[in-house]
Amino acid sequence: MTEDDTVVMASEAGVLEIPAAEIKMKGRLQPGKMFLVDTVEGRIVTDREIKNRLQLPQAHAQWLKENQISLDQLPEPVRVHASDHQTI
């Protein structure tokens, strides 16, 4: 990628009229896949590379122990909305 490159992500093909000769890569974001544009390095980072970085050996158990919140630790809600079974 160069600084003049443009990344377009849209819900439908053809949202913008871009000549086919100017398209370097196209595809679709699949379920469970991630899309990352590294603007510092000027490149698109693949789903596999993102996931490989995230699974590097780390202290996941320690992080989970320090950050996990169980339901019984949550504060009581200010108010509770009763269910209206006729409108559900």
N, CA, C and O of each residue as an XYZ file, in Angstrom:
352
protein
N       0.844     -1.185      0.000
C       0.000      0.000      0.000
C       0.883      1.240      0.000
O       1.957      1.259      0.602
N       0.417      2.255     -0.676
C       1.102      3.543     -0.644
C       0.177      4.537      0.037
O      -0.978      4.225      0.324
N       0.685      5.722      0.292
C      -0.171      6.691      0.994
C      -1.339      7.149      0.141
O      -2.272      7.760      0.663
N      -1.315      6.875     -1.151
C      -2.438      7.238     -2.021
C      -3.475      6.134     -2.132
O      -4.539      6.342     -2.715
N      -3.177      4.951     -1.574
C      -4.125      3.840     -1.645
C      -5.342      4.121     -0.779
O      -5.258      4.815      0.234
N      -6.463      3.575     -1.192
C      -7.721      3.739     -0.467
C      -8.270      2.358     -0.141
O      -8.244      1.457     -0.979
N      -8.763      2.197      1.073
C      -9.415      0.957      1.473
C     -10.903      1.250      1.547
O     -11.330      2.194      2.213
N     -11.684      0.438      0.862
C     -13.139      0.601      0.866
C     -13.743     -0.663      1.454
O     -13.474     -1.770      0.987
N     -14.559     -0.486      2.480
C     -15.272     -1.616      3.055
C     -16.741     -1.216      3.069
O     -17.119     -0.217      3.682
N     -17.553     -1.997      2.397
C     -18.969     -1.646      2.261
C     -19.818     -2.907      2.359
O     -19.321     -4.022      2.198
N     -21.098     -2.714      2.624
C     -21.988     -3.859      2.785
C     -22.395     -4.461      1.443
O     -22.835     -5.610      1.392
N     -22.257     -3.717      0.378
C     -22.641     -4.213     -0.941
C     -21.565     -3.886     -1.966
O     -20.917     -2.843     -1.885
N     -21.380     -4.771     -2.918
C     -20.436     -4.509     -4.008
C     -20.985     -3.375     -4.866
O     -22.197     -3.250     -5.042
N     -20.093     -2.558     -5.393
C     -20.518     -1.481     -6.282
C     -20.991     -0.230     -5.577
O     -21.584      0.642     -6.211
N     -20.744     -0.113     -4.273
C     -21.160      1.081     -3.533
C     -20.469      2.307     -4.124
O     -21.081      3.365     -4.276
N     -19.203      2.154     -4.451
C     -18.451      3.217     -5.106
C     -18.014      2.721     -6.480
O     -17.631      1.562     -6.640
N     -18.076      3.593     -7.450
C     -17.636      3.202     -8.790
C     -16.120      3.366     -8.866
O     -15.605      4.478     -8.979
N     -15.427      2.246     -8.804
C     -13.970      2.241     -8.873
C     -13.589      1.380    -10.073
O     -14.012      0.228    -10.170
N     -12.794      1.932    -10.984
C     -12.387      1.141    -12.152
C     -11.681     -0.148    -11.729
O     -10.853     -0.138    -10.817
N     -12.008     -1.244    -12.386
C     -11.450     -2.551    -12.049
C      -9.925     -2.535    -12.065
O      -9.300     -3.236    -11.269
N      -9.319     -1.762    -12.943
C      -7.857     -1.705    -13.045
C      -7.221     -1.119    -11.789
O      -6.038     -1.348    -11.534
N      -7.981     -0.373    -11.009
C      -7.451      0.263     -9.794
C      -7.634     -0.609     -8.549
O      -7.119     -0.268     -7.484
N      -8.351     -1.714     -8.661
C      -8.607     -2.583     -7.510
C      -7.460     -3.578     -7.386
O      -7.228     -4.386     -8.285
N      -6.739     -3.510     -6.254
C      -5.608     -4.403     -6.019
C      -6.041     -5.696     -5.348
O      -5.429     -6.744     -5.555
N      -7.093     -5.623     -4.546
C      -7.534     -6.793     -3.803
C      -8.998     -6.613     -3.458
O      -9.423     -5.516     -3.095
N      -9.764     -7.669     -3.568
C     -11.154     -7.584     -3.122
C     -11.575     -8.925     -2.572
O     -11.001     -9.960     -2.911
N     -12.560     -8.900     -1.739
C     -13.047    -10.114     -1.113
C     -14.191     -9.770     -0.192
O     -14.777     -8.691     -0.282
N     -14.499    -10.682      0.682
C     -15.567    -10.422      1.652
C     -15.082    -10.803      3.035
O     -14.252    -11.698      3.199
N     -15.613    -10.111      4.019
C     -15.283    -10.426      5.402
C     -16.158    -11.599      5.814
O     -17.383    -11.482      5.854
N     -15.537    -12.719      6.119
C     -16.264    -13.935      6.436
C     -16.538    -14.029      7.929
O     -15.841    -13.403      8.728
N     -17.549    -14.807      8.312
C     -17.846    -14.975      9.740
C     -16.610    -15.443     10.502
O     -15.905    -16.353     10.065
N     -16.361    -14.818     11.630
C     -15.224    -15.198     12.467
C     -13.890    -14.640     12.010
O     -12.865    -14.919     12.631
N     -13.876    -13.859     10.939
C     -12.634    -13.293     10.422
C     -12.507    -11.838     10.860
O     -13.502    -11.160     11.112
N     -11.273    -11.377     10.944
C     -10.997     -9.992     11.334
C     -10.337     -9.258     10.180
O      -9.677     -9.867      9.338
N     -10.518     -7.947     10.148
C      -9.965     -7.092      9.106
C      -9.222     -5.958      9.786
O      -9.798     -5.236     10.601
N      -7.950     -5.798      9.459
C      -7.144     -4.759     10.089
C      -6.297     -4.057      9.043
O      -5.586     -4.700      8.271
N      -6.379     -2.741      9.024
C      -5.509     -1.935      8.175
C      -4.503     -1.273      9.095
O      -4.873     -0.467      9.949
N      -3.237     -1.607      8.928
C      -2.161     -1.003      9.710
C      -1.729      0.246      8.965
O      -0.999      0.168      7.976
N      -2.184      1.405      9.444
C      -1.881      2.660      8.754
C      -0.448      3.113      8.969
O       0.063      3.925      8.198
N       0.207      2.604      9.997
C       1.609      2.943     10.235
C       2.494      2.197      9.235
O       3.375      2.784      8.607
N       2.241      0.886      9.102
C       3.028      0.076      8.170
C       2.484      0.140      6.750
O       3.147     -0.296      5.809
N       1.269      0.688      6.589
C       0.679      0.817      5.263
C       0.336     -0.508      4.616
O       0.647     -0.743      3.449
N      -0.321     -1.387      5.400
C      -0.662     -2.697      4.848
C      -1.908     -3.255      5.506
O      -2.319     -2.821      6.583
N      -2.488     -4.213      4.841
C      -3.612     -4.949      5.408
C      -3.035     -6.163      6.122
O      -2.271     -6.928      5.533
N      -3.393     -6.339      7.376
C      -2.912     -7.453      8.184
C      -3.924     -8.585      8.045
O      -5.121     -8.381      8.247
N      -3.450     -9.764      7.703
C      -4.350    -10.896      7.474
C      -4.974    -11.402      8.779
O      -4.437    -11.194      9.867
N      -6.094    -12.054      8.640
C      -6.785    -12.656      9.780
C      -5.850    -13.616     10.518
O      -5.801    -13.613     11.748
N      -5.116    -14.430      9.778
C      -4.205    -15.411     10.384
C      -3.123    -14.710     11.199
O      -2.797    -15.147     12.302
N      -2.561    -13.621     10.660
C      -1.507    -12.908     11.387
C      -2.054    -12.281     12.673
O      -1.393    -12.319     13.711
N      -3.240    -11.713     12.609
C      -3.857    -11.127     13.810
C      -4.017    -12.200     14.880
O      -3.629    -11.999     16.031
N      -4.586    -13.333     14.499
C      -4.836    -14.404     15.463
C      -3.544    -15.017     15.978
O      -3.470    -15.406     17.143
N      -2.523    -15.111     15.131
C      -1.226    -15.615     15.593
C      -0.628    -14.691     16.650
O      -0.059    -15.157     17.637
N      -0.756    -13.394     16.446
C      -0.232    -12.428     17.433
C      -0.978    -12.542     18.755
O      -0.379    -12.440     19.825
N      -2.295    -12.756     18.674
C      -3.109    -12.824     19.888
C      -2.868    -14.092     20.699
O      -3.103    -14.106     21.907
N      -2.403    -15.150     20.051
C      -2.218    -16.409     20.782
C      -0.776    -16.637     21.199
O      -0.423    -17.745     21.602
N       0.060    -15.618     21.111
C       1.433    -15.765     21.584
C       1.412    -16.135     23.057
O       0.482    -15.765     23.773
N       2.412    -16.852     23.513
C       2.432    -17.250     24.927
C       2.303    -16.042     25.852
O       3.171    -15.169     25.880
N       1.249    -16.010     26.577
C       0.998    -14.925     27.523
C       0.400    -15.514     28.787
O       0.014    -16.683     28.823
N       0.332    -14.718     29.786
C      -0.228    -15.168     31.062
C      -1.747    -15.017     31.039
O      -2.307    -14.217     31.788
N      -2.415    -15.794     30.170
C      -3.871    -15.696     30.060
C      -4.566    -16.052     31.369
O      -5.536    -15.400     31.755
N      -4.081    -17.070     32.045
C      -4.712    -17.482     33.302
C      -4.616    -16.364     34.327
O      -5.580    -16.089     35.042
N      -3.464    -15.723     34.400
C      -3.285    -14.619     35.349
C      -4.175    -13.441     34.961
O      -4.814    -12.837     35.822
N      -4.219    -13.112     33.670
C      -5.059    -12.001     33.204
C      -6.522    -12.292     33.537
O      -7.236    -11.412     34.018
N      -6.967    -13.517     33.283
C      -8.344    -13.892     33.568
C      -8.634    -13.789     35.061
O      -9.679    -13.273     35.458
N      -7.713    -14.279     35.888
C      -7.882    -14.228     37.344
C      -8.018    -12.785     37.827
O      -8.814    -12.498     38.721
N      -7.243    -11.884     37.238
C      -7.253    -10.480     37.667
C      -8.435     -9.692     37.121
O      -8.811     -8.676     37.707
N      -9.038    -10.134     36.005
C     -10.039     -9.320     35.330
C     -11.429     -9.929     35.240
O     -12.381     -9.236     34.881
N     -11.564    -11.200     35.555
C     -12.869    -11.850     35.435
C     -13.822    -11.330     36.503
O     -13.455    -11.183     37.668
N     -15.049    -11.055     36.081
C     -16.102    -10.611     36.998
C     -17.232    -11.628     36.906
O     -17.730    -11.909     35.816
N     -17.628    -12.169     38.024
C     -18.735    -13.131     38.021
C     -20.045    -12.391     38.276
O     -20.045    -11.266     38.777
N     -21.141    -13.020     37.931
C     -22.449    -12.382     38.057
C     -22.749    -11.930     39.480
O     -23.369    -10.885     39.676
N     -22.320    -12.701     40.474
C     -22.617    -12.327     41.850
C     -21.816    -11.086     42.299
O     -22.099    -10.522     43.357
N     -20.832    -10.666     41.511
C     -20.068     -9.467     41.850
C     -20.677     -8.191     41.256
O     -20.258     -7.084     41.595
N     -21.659     -8.347     40.377
C     -22.276     -7.183     39.745
C     -23.196     -6.480     40.735
O     -23.811     -7.132     41.579
N     -23.296     -5.156     40.640
C     -24.202     -4.436     41.537
C     -25.654     -4.737     41.181
O     -25.969     -5.111     40.051
N     -26.513     -4.568     42.152
C     -27.944     -4.752     41.914
C     -28.415     -3.666     40.951
O     -27.969     -2.523     41.049
N     -29.304     -4.003     40.027
C     -29.805     -2.990     39.092
C     -30.645     -1.951     39.833
O     -31.265     -2.238     40.857
N     -30.645     -0.737     39.286
C     -31.423      0.348     39.884
C     -32.909      0.013     39.843
O     -33.644      0.274     40.796
N     -33.335     -0.563     38.736
C     -34.732     -1.016     38.638
C     -34.771     -2.228     37.726
O     -33.899     -2.422     36.879
N     -35.803     -3.039     37.917
C     -35.976     -4.248     37.115
C     -37.274     -4.118     36.345
O     -38.321     -3.809     36.914
N     -37.196     -4.357     35.041
C     -38.396     -4.297     34.202
C     -39.063     -5.663     34.224
O     -38.454     -6.670     33.864
N     -40.299     -5.685     34.644
C     -41.032     -6.945     34.694
C     -41.368     -7.391     33.277
O     -41.549     -6.557     32.390
N     -41.451     -8.681     33.063
C     -41.810     -9.232     31.748
C     -43.300     -9.078     31.532
O     -44.094     -9.324     32.439
N     -43.682     -8.671     30.333
C     -45.071     -8.607     29.945
C     -45.293     -9.690     28.905
O     -45.056     -9.468     27.718
N     -45.746    -10.859     29.337
C     -45.825    -12.015     28.485
C     -46.830    -11.849     27.347
O     -46.772    -12.587     26.364
N     -47.739    -10.904     27.465
C     -48.719    -10.687     26.391
C     -48.087     -9.949     25.216
O     -48.572    -10.067     24.090
N     -47.034     -9.204     25.446
C     -46.421     -8.441     24.356
C     -45.102     -9.043     23.863
O     -44.488     -8.531     22.927
N     -44.685    -10.112     24.492
C     -43.404    -10.719     24.060
C     -43.642    -11.555     22.833
O     -42.706    -12.154     22.303
